[in-house]
Amino acid sequence: MPDGSSSFHSLVIDVDLISSIQINTTLGCKLSLDCYGAGTAIGWKKNNRRDIVNNGLVNMTTYSSGQTWYANVKFTYLTQDDSGRYTCEISTGTTSQTFGIIQLIVNSTPIRIEPLPTINLATYTVGDILTIDCAVVTCAPAVTLKMSPGIAQQNIITYTNTLSRSVQTFSLKVTPTIVGTYSITAQGVFFNGFTSLTSLTTQTFSITGTPRSFG
């Protein structure tokens, strides 16, 4: 079981400010939703159900300070079952109002490599250093990146189970022979609930054209 000390992405809503928000995230992320306001009771609901069931992966707590009530729902590791419409409801004793409407979308791809462009060597000179910036979006605590063919370089990306975008750079020395199709593979472990799973994803790109001769 992973370390529970990893940080949570938090979203705080003042119920005096009516808001409707869509959150796009992915498997294995941590998420914390907070709302507060004046009343006699407060709580989060999912898909208009009365209660959010605490089960170790999803936990809701409420408390008051004076006339202000606070409600927090915390997702330890998001699963696709957590997708849905979440609302914060506050009661004044005789009436209740719904605020903080959140549409939570948990994507099924735990590691995503952003598309890579085709690189034309016509703007480069033989001997230049060509850099390829690879952006990875994930909540996986660590990801190994490999580019092939011909490059043994690996990059380790470290996260804290919050959705992060990290850019890693690969380098190639420009020669006419580097023209071709390349692939970058990202592999990492993520948590679907408390189950540890390995995810593998690949993005390809091409190098085309002829570089200028040196001198």
C-alpha positions in Angstrom: 0.0 0.0 0.0 1.4 3.4 -0.9 2.4 6.1 1.5 -0.6 8.0 2.6 1.4 11.2 3.2 1.4 12.2 -0.4 -0.2 15.6 -1.0 -3.8 16.1 -2.2 -5.0 18.4 -4.9 -7.5 20.6 -3.0 -10.5 22.6 -4.3 -12.1 24.9 -1.8 -15.6 26.4 -2.5 -17.3 29.2 -0.5 -21.0 28.3 -0.8 -21.8 32.0 -0.9 -20.3 32.0 -4.4 -22.4 29.7 -6.6 -20.0 27.8 -8.9 -20.1 25.1 -11.5 -16.8 23.4 -12.2 -15.6 20.5 -14.3 -12.5 18.6 -13.1 -10.7 16.3 -15.6 -8.3 14.1 -13.8 -7.1 10.5 -14.0 -6.8 7.2 -12.2 -4.6 7.1 -9.1 -4.9 10.8 -8.3 -5.6 12.3 -4.9 -8.3 14.9 -4.6 -9.8 16.9 -1.8 -13.1 18.9 -2.1 -14.0 21.5 0.6 -17.0 23.7 1.0 -18.1 26.0 3.8 -20.8 28.6 4.6 -23.2 29.8 7.2 -26.0 27.4 8.2 -27.0 24.6 10.5 -25.6 21.6 8.5 -23.6 21.0 5.4 -22.5 18.0 3.3 -21.4 16.8 -0.1 -23.7 14.6 -2.3 -22.8 12.5 -5.4 -25.4 12.2 -8.2 -28.1 13.6 -5.9 -27.7 10.8 -3.4 -28.1 11.7 0.3 -24.7 10.5 1.5 -21.2 9.8 0.4 -20.2 6.4 1.9 -16.9 6.4 3.7 -14.9 3.4 2.5 -11.2 4.1 3.1 -10.8 5.4 -0.5 -13.5 8.1 -0.2 -14.1 9.9 3.2 -16.3 12.8 4.1 -16.1 14.8 7.2 -18.1 17.8 8.5 -17.6 20.2 11.4 -18.7 23.7 12.5 -17.0 26.7 13.9 -19.5 29.2 15.2 -22.2 29.6 12.6 -19.9 28.4 9.8 -20.1 24.8 8.6 -17.3 23.0 6.7 -17.5 19.8 4.7 -14.6 17.9 3.2 -14.6 14.9 0.9 -11.2 13.3 0.3 -10.4 10.7 -2.4 -7.3 8.7 -1.5 -6.8 7.3 -4.9 -9.4 8.1 -7.6 -11.0 5.3 -9.6 -13.4 5.6 -12.5 -16.3 4.8 -10.2 -15.6 8.2 -8.6 -16.7 10.0 -11.7 -20.0 11.9 -11.3 -21.7 15.1 -10.2 -20.8 16.3 -6.8 -22.8 19.1 -5.0 -22.3 20.8 -1.7 -25.6 21.3 0.2 -26.1 23.6 3.1 -29.1 23.7 5.4 -30.4 26.7 7.4 -32.8 24.6 9.4 -35.9 25.3 7.4 -34.5 25.2 3.8 -31.5 23.8 2.0 -29.6 25.0 -1.0 -27.2 23.3 -3.4 -23.9 25.0 -4.3 -20.5 24.1 -5.6 -21.6 21.9 -8.5 -18.6 19.8 -9.6 -18.6 17.4 -12.6 -15.7 15.0 -11.8 -14.3 13.1 -14.8 -11.8 10.4 -14.0 -10.0 9.4 -17.2 -9.0 5.8 -17.8 -5.5 6.6 -19.1 -3.2 6.9 -16.1 -0.2 8.1 -18.1 -0.5 10.3 -21.2 2.3 11.5 -23.5 1.3 14.7 -25.3 1.5 14.4 -29.2 5.0 15.0 -30.6 5.5 17.0 -33.8 7.3 15.9 -37.0 10.8 17.5 -37.1 12.2 18.7 -40.4 16.0 18.7 -40.5 16.1 21.3 -43.2 16.4 24.0 -40.6 19.4 22.3 -38.9 23.0 21.9 -39.7 25.0 18.7 -39.4 26.5 18.6 -35.9 23.7 20.6 -34.3 22.1 19.1 -31.2 18.4 18.4 -31.8 16.2 18.4 -28.7 12.9 16.6 -28.3 10.7 17.8 -25.5 8.4 15.1 -24.3 5.5 16.2 -22.0 4.0 13.5 -19.7 0.7 14.0 -17.7 0.0 11.6 -14.9 -0.6 11.0 -11.2 1.8 8.0 -11.1 4.5 8.5 -8.5 7.3 7.7 -10.9 7.5 7.3 -14.7 10.4 5.9 -16.7 10.8 7.3 -20.2 12.6 5.6 -23.0 13.2 6.8 -26.6 14.0 4.4 -29.4 15.7 3.4 -31.6 19.3 4.0 -30.8 18.9 5.9 -27.5 19.3 4.2 -24.1 18.5 7.4 -22.2 16.0 7.1 -19.4 14.3 9.8 -17.4 12.6 9.3 -14.1 9.7 11.7 -13.2 8.6 12.0 -9.6 5.2 13.1 -8.6 3.1 13.1 -5.4 -0.1 11.5 -6.7 -1.5 14.8 -7.9 -2.1 15.4 -11.6 1.2 16.8 -12.9 2.7 17.7 -16.3 6.4 17.3 -16.6 8.6 17.9 -19.7 11.7 15.7 -20.2 14.2 16.4 -23.0 15.9 13.9 -25.3 18.9 15.0 -27.4 20.2 13.8 -30.8 23.2 14.9 -32.8 22.1 16.0 -36.2 23.3 13.8 -39.1 21.5 12.7 -42.3 21.2 9.2 -40.9 18.8 10.2 -38.0 15.9 10.5 -40.4 13.1 8.0 -39.4 10.3 7.2 -37.0 10.9 7.2 -33.3 8.9 6.2 -30.3 8.9 7.4 -26.7 7.5 5.0 -24.2 6.4 5.9 -20.7 6.0 3.2 -18.0 4.9 3.7 -14.4 3.0 2.3 -11.5 -0.3 3.9 -10.4 -2.9 3.0 -7.9 -6.5 2.0 -8.9 -8.0 2.2 -5.5 -5.4 0.4 -3.3 -4.4 -2.0 -6.2 -1.0 -1.3 -7.7 -1.0 -1.6 -11.5 1.6 -0.9 -14.2 0.7 1.4 -17.1 2.6 1.6 -20.4 1.9 4.1 -23.2 3.8 5.1 -26.4 3.9 8.1 -28.6 5.6 8.2 -32.0 7.1 11.0 -34.1 9.1 11.4 -37.3 12.3 13.1 -38.3 12.4 14.1 -41.9 14.4 16.2 -44.4 18.0 16.7 -45.0 20.2 18.9 -42.7 22.5 21.6 -44.1 26.2 20.7 -44.5 28.6 22.2 -42.0 30.4 25.2 -43.4 
